[in-house]
Amino acid sequence: MFANVEESHIAKLLDEKDSVSTKRTINRSVSLFRTFLIEKRGSGDFEGLSKQELNENLRLFYVSIRSKSGTNLKVSSLNSIKYGLSKYLKDNCKIDIHGSEFHESKVVFKAAITDMKKKGFGSVDHKPAISTEDLNKLFNSETIVFNVNTPCGLQSKVWFDLMFYLCRRGRENLRKMTKETFGIETDAIGREYVFQAIDEADKNHGSNAAPNETIGEGRMYAQPQLGSMCPVNSFKKYLSKLHKKLDALWQRPLEAFSEESTTWFCRSPLGKNTLASLMSEISKKAKLSRIYTNHSIRATAITAMDEAGIEARHIMRASGHKNESSIRSYACRLNEPKKRQMSDCLSSALGTVNKNPTESHIDQENSISSLTQEDLDAIFNDTTFDEISSSSSSFVVQQQQAVNVLKAQSSNMMPPLVCPRINNSTVNFNFYAQK
């Protein structure tokens, strides 16, 4: 049996074989090259040029191209332009610009890359991971951004959860997701989890992907102790509130709604531009320390797993990366706490530690005032502590005499806890500022 196939269907298949980002790169590269040829030759037609003519024009193109502001492009941008031209010429003209006929243009391209790196245009702007402080703001019990009792809050949280736990790419295929894209199952020990139920083509998994390659085997497990903030519970609630007559997963929230209503969303999907900028909008609403992009969520998830000691080969199965070098690009980045620690370490070597006002304020709140010898004698006097049972393995002793000594030092500080730990004949006393 064979289906009747029209030429329009074949044309559509060919048009959709490349991802949206690849098409964008090709179109931009071709447009730039045509503009260059019009300025230099008066004609933007290059499909009919001989390999020798094309080689000469590419040679000049690589060193003359600039940004709209007139500055040098970054190395990554020039590489992207060359990739777009290469793919277009190979698909449409059967010409390989990496061949021996293009030796001169290849040499000039490498020289241009080297020169750009010398001038400081070789850096790559990686999307930053979300800081711990900003994550705490998002998942604070008082947050309104992820308030699951409102359509916008519920949608934002479910979207963030899926992007985070399943290591989704920034904007890829968001508009194509349906209610069936993700499923809910229970594992062998009875824990519920959400997983990606429908396969899809993405940046790393197109027509050339190997059978054993995966777009992601990550799971989003239930956290029952979190109640309504449990990622699986939030996902279930979100599905139950979607418009029944629209299959799209990301629907427009209703402006007016009732908590008891079964429908919180319109019969209209969110647009691709809205989906592409969701994390930016969340950053603004939550007043985070910076404006993050959708891809920052993926960077946060991969960084967290790497710092937890999960092997790169296992992270790859969740994130969909094709090689471990991509994972290492996340692992080698320094986060803000580590940068602060390194700077303070160097300052300590000079004897000039300068903490910022926020850190100094926190340290002051948590610190214990300096004690005189009389204070220490009063605290550690034998009559200060109750008798400790030899059978106790864990205990905390609080004595009013010790508390009063420290309270006299600072009226603003809460009473500390005196915590003795006994190991054989060694006794250590730790003091903590009780909030």
PyMOL commands that set and color helices and strands:
alter all, ss='L'
color gray80, all
select helices_A, chain A and resi 7-15+20-41+51-64+75-92+100-118+132-138+151-165+174-176+224-229+231-241+272-276+278-285+294-307+312-319+324-331+336-350+357-366+373-379+382-384+400-409
alter helices_A, ss='H'
color red, helices_A
select strands_A, chain A and resi 182-186+192-196+220-221+251-253+265-269+416-423+426-433
alter strands_A, ss='S'
color yellow, strands_A
deselect
rebuild
show_as cartoon
